[in-house]
Amino acid sequence: MAEDPSAAWKNRHKRWLRFVRSNIKLIEDGKTIPLGPSAEPLQAPAPEVKPEGPPTKVVICSPHPDDECLISALPLRLRREGGATVTNCAITLGSNVGERPRRLRELTAACAALGYNLVVANPPLGFDHINFDNRKNHPEEWAAKVRVLSEVLEPRTSGHITSP
């Protein structure tokens, strides 16, 4: 019996079809996961190890809401595996002023779920106009923002940081 010349094509087609179907299943399964903050706040598990001596301190400066989650692979690993204390410093809460209270609630819930402390620069709703144009054309305003952020990063008084 002659060998089917299209056997290799058929084999590869079956493999790709299986791959595509498995991805479709993953997407469908993902649709069942709730979005947004939970009705009951999530609490991150304790770090896996207790560091000897003072804990490592990690600070994330997130310029936009959600950045603390998007760039969190290394800080989360340092927290979970090394016991690091991670603090997210939210620089802004977005440009839409009306959405800032909601974004702050989401940010607070996200930091609690990750096990991060939270600091909002220029509390309670962050800075406006954090961009190159503002830095270039409004140096006094920019310098004031730098002073506030310096105070956040090197606090001389307590009360800026909220724990998860």
KAMOMO-V217543 format. One record per residue. N is the residue number from 1. RES is the residue in one letter. SS is DSSP state (H for helix, E for strand, C for the rest). D_FIRST is the distance of its C-alpha to the first C-alpha in Angstrom with 2 decimals. Layout:
<<N	RES	SS	D_FIRST> <N	RES	SS	D_FIRST>>
This chain:
<<1	M	C	0.00> <2	A	C	3.82> <3	E	C	6.60> <4	D	C	9.15> <5	P	C	12.14> <6	S	C	14.58> <7	A	H	13.79> <8	A	H	16.88> <9	W	H	18.97> <10	K	H	18.15> <11	N	H	18.99> <12	R	H	22.19> <13	H	H	23.09> <14	K	H	22.97> <15	R	H	25.15> <16	W	H	27.61> <17	L	H	27.83> <18	R	H	28.65> <19	F	H	31.21> <20	V	H	32.83> <21	R	H	33.07> <22	S	H	34.72> <23	N	H	37.21> <24	I	H	38.03> <25	K	H	38.74> <26	L	H	41.00> <27	I	H	42.89> <28	E	H	43.38> <29	D	H	44.59> <30	G	H	46.92> <31	K	C	48.56> <32	T	C	50.03> <33	I	C	51.96> <34	P	C	55.58> <35	L	C	56.84> <36	G	C	60.26> <37	P	C	62.94> <38	S	C	62.71> <39	A	C	65.37> <40	E	C	66.19> <41	P	C	66.30> <42	L	C	63.59> <43	Q	C	64.80> <44	A	C	62.83> <45	P	C	62.29> <46	A	C	64.59> <47	P	C	63.48> <48	E	C	61.54> <49	V	C	64.13> <50	K	C	67.84> <51	P	C	68.78> <52	E	C	71.40> <53	G	C	74.36> <54	P	C	74.52> <55	P	C	71.27> <56	T	C	69.53> <57	K	E	70.38> <58	V	E	67.89> <59	V	E	68.99> <60	I	E	66.67> <61	C	E	68.31> <62	S	E	66.30> <63	P	C	67.39> <64	H	C	65.72> <65	P	C	65.07> <66	D	C	61.70> <67	D	H	61.56> <68	E	H	62.47> <69	C	H	59.16> <70	L	H	57.03> <71	I	C	58.11> <72	S	C	58.54> <73	A	H	55.76> <74	L	H	58.00> <75	P	H	61.25> <76	L	H	59.54> <77	R	H	57.96> <78	L	H	61.35> <79	R	H	62.95> <80	R	H	60.44> <81	E	H	59.84> <82	G	H	63.16> <83	G	C	65.68> <84	A	C	66.66> <85	T	E	68.92> <86	V	E	67.37> <87	T	E	69.59> <88	N	E	68.37> <89	C	E	70.96> <90	A	E	70.30> <91	I	C	71.72> <92	T	E	71.31> <93	L	C	70.26> <94	G	C	68.95> <95	S	C	70.77> <96	N	C	71.15> <97	V	H	74.44> <98	G	H	73.98> <99	E	H	70.69> <100	R	H	72.10> <101	P	H	73.30> <102	R	H	69.86> <103	R	H	68.19> <104	L	H	70.62> <105	R	H	69.68> <106	E	H	65.97> <107	L	H	66.73> <108	T	H	68.83> <109	A	H	66.11> <110	A	H	63.44> <111	C	H	65.66> <112	A	H	66.39> <113	A	H	62.69> <114	L	H	62.03> <115	G	C	65.15> <116	Y	C	66.89> <117	N	E	70.55> <118	L	E	71.36> <119	V	E	73.95> <120	V	E	74.51> <121	A	C	76.17> <122	N	C	79.16> <123	P	C	79.08> <124	P	C	78.49> <125	L	C	76.08> <126	G	E	75.32> <127	F	C	76.06> <128	D	C	75.83> <129	H	C	74.99> <130	I	C	73.15> <131	N	C	71.99> <132	F	H	72.81> <133	D	H	75.06> <134	N	H	77.22> <135	R	H	77.46> <136	K	H	78.46> <137	N	H	80.82> <138	H	C	82.39> <139	P	H	83.08> <140	E	H	85.67> <141	E	H	83.35> <142	W	H	80.52> <143	A	H	82.86> <144	A	H	83.85> <145	K	H	80.20> <146	V	H	79.71> <147	R	H	82.79> <148	V	H	81.48> <149	L	H	78.06> <150	S	H	79.78> <151	E	H	81.76> <152	V	H	78.61> <153	L	H	76.91> <154	E	C	80.10> <155	P	C	82.01> <156	R	C	85.63> <157	T	C	85.95> <158	S	C	83.75> <159	G	C	82.35> <160	H	C	79.66> <161	I	C	76.68> <162	T	E	75.35> <163	S	C	73.23> <164	P	C	70.17>>
